[in-house]
């Protein structure tokens, strides 16, 4: 019976922070509160792990990692892995961690297909930029500022328009409802207040001063409009 109760609690905690109202609760906490709550959750998780209660310990450590801005391996992170914004272009599957704003991309087309952006060296990143300028200009625009850090000076060697139609959403097919939810890190059927809260949290992390870009911000704004329209349709 105790095991059954613990699993129910386990499921409730995962739902609350990964899919339910708790998804936006962390964004409303002050940095000090996040650190304090994260430290308490992490300490409790370690103590429970030492006692063999790995089921609850994983949730608490995952919660602590999310609050403190760390990333656990996705396989053991039931909370953090649901806090991802996903953007797909022709050649890239871009993931933005909604906890710390970090960006990575899986390359699905071109010379580095199957590899991750963060695993590329400076010369490889430069060759990727050349590749994307031909086959996926939108994808290149979305990761341009990340490439600035990985391969400084790449723009001098690649034909790239950094500001096509300033402030406009990236060109492409009409965005589907499910794509909009993925970009915002929400489940289909999210309420209007959840959509607005997710948009505010994500757009703050994508400000150019924080390593984001106008292209990413425009895409997130477009996703908000599509998701709000879906929510109003019912």
Secondary structure as the mmCIF struct_conf table of DSSP 4:
data_model
#
loop_
_struct_conf.conf_type_id
_struct_conf.id
_struct_conf.beg_label_comp_id
_struct_conf.beg_label_asym_id
_struct_conf.beg_label_seq_id
_struct_conf.end_label_comp_id
_struct_conf.end_label_asym_id
_struct_conf.end_label_seq_id
HELX_RH_AL_P HELX_RH_AL_P1 UNK A 2 UNK A 14
HELX_RH_PI_P HELX_RH_PI_P1 UNK A 15 UNK A 19
BEND BEND1 UNK A 20 UNK A 20
TURN_TY1_P TURN_TY1_P1 UNK A 21 UNK A 21
HELX_RH_AL_P HELX_RH_AL_P2 UNK A 22 UNK A 28
BEND BEND2 UNK A 29 UNK A 29
HELX_RH_AL_P HELX_RH_AL_P3 UNK A 31 UNK A 50
TURN_TY1_P TURN_TY1_P2 UNK A 51 UNK A 52
HELX_RH_AL_P HELX_RH_AL_P4 UNK A 54 UNK A 68
TURN_TY1_P TURN_TY1_P3 UNK A 69 UNK A 69
HELX_RH_3T_P HELX_RH_3T_P1 UNK A 74 UNK A 76
TURN_TY1_P TURN_TY1_P4 UNK A 78 UNK A 79
HELX_RH_3T_P HELX_RH_3T_P2 UNK A 80 UNK A 82
BEND BEND3 UNK A 83 UNK A 83
STRN STRN1 UNK A 84 UNK A 88
BEND BEND4 UNK A 90 UNK A 91
STRN STRN2 UNK A 92 UNK A 97
TURN_TY1_P TURN_TY1_P5 UNK A 98 UNK A 100
STRN STRN3 UNK A 103 UNK A 107
BEND BEND5 UNK A 109 UNK A 110
TURN_TY1_P TURN_TY1_P6 UNK A 111 UNK A 114
STRN STRN4 UNK A 116 UNK A 116
HELX_RH_3T_P HELX_RH_3T_P3 UNK A 117 UNK A 119
HELX_RH_AL_P HELX_RH_AL_P5 UNK A 122 UNK A 135
HELX_RH_AL_P HELX_RH_AL_P6 UNK A 137 UNK A 150
BEND BEND6 UNK A 151 UNK A 151
TURN_TY1_P TURN_TY1_P7 UNK A 152 UNK A 153
HELX_RH_3T_P HELX_RH_3T_P4 UNK A 154 UNK A 156
TURN_TY1_P TURN_TY1_P8 UNK A 157 UNK A 157
BEND BEND7 UNK A 158 UNK A 158
TURN_TY1_P TURN_TY1_P9 UNK A 162 UNK A 167
BEND BEND8 UNK A 168 UNK A 168
HELX_LH_PP_P HELX_LH_PP_P1 UNK A 169 UNK A 171
BEND BEND9 UNK A 172 UNK A 173
HELX_LH_PP_P HELX_LH_PP_P2 UNK A 174 UNK A 176
HELX_RH_AL_P HELX_RH_AL_P7 UNK A 177 UNK A 184
TURN_TY1_P TURN_TY1_P10 UNK A 185 UNK A 185
TURN_TY1_P TURN_TY1_P11 UNK A 188 UNK A 189
HELX_RH_AL_P HELX_RH_AL_P8 UNK A 192 UNK A 205
TURN_TY1_P TURN_TY1_P12 UNK A 206 UNK A 206
BEND BEND10 UNK A 207 UNK A 207
HELX_RH_3T_P HELX_RH_3T_P5 UNK A 208 UNK A 210
TURN_TY1_P TURN_TY1_P13 UNK A 211 UNK A 211
HELX_RH_AL_P HELX_RH_AL_P9 UNK A 214 UNK A 233
#
